[in-house]
Amino acid sequence: MLLEVAANSVASAIAARDGGAGRVELCASLAEGGVTPSHATIAMARDAITLPLYVLVRPRAGDFVYAPYEWDLMHADIAHCRRLGCDGVVVGALDEAGRVHARCRELVEAAGPM
């Protein structure tokens, strides 16, 4: 059984590793449902742990219906995660009707082998 821990800081990622986690999902603002952590937090967590590191890619709290510029932000965050050697990203978006947005495929393709 794999234990994945949602960590909201570098210290939390290290504590997850030390506590026996098998994978870390890194995010920020858990009280708001989670958003993408800062680039520095991602880089430092990647350096601090060797566990598989998955990063939440969510540009803001609230709903999952994103404006065009937010899609650009998500693509840029995914590219940053790839450059840092993250193992994966966690993504999701809805259309105005509440269905999984067709553009989610773009995010998956941008993540490539992660």
Secondary structure, DSSP 4 states (H G I P E B T S, - for coil): ---EEEESSHHHHHHHHHTT-SEEEE-B-GGGT-BPPPHHHHHHHHHH--S-EEEE--SSSS-S---HHHHHHHHHHHHHHHHHT-SEEE---B-TTSSBPTTHHHHHHHHTT-
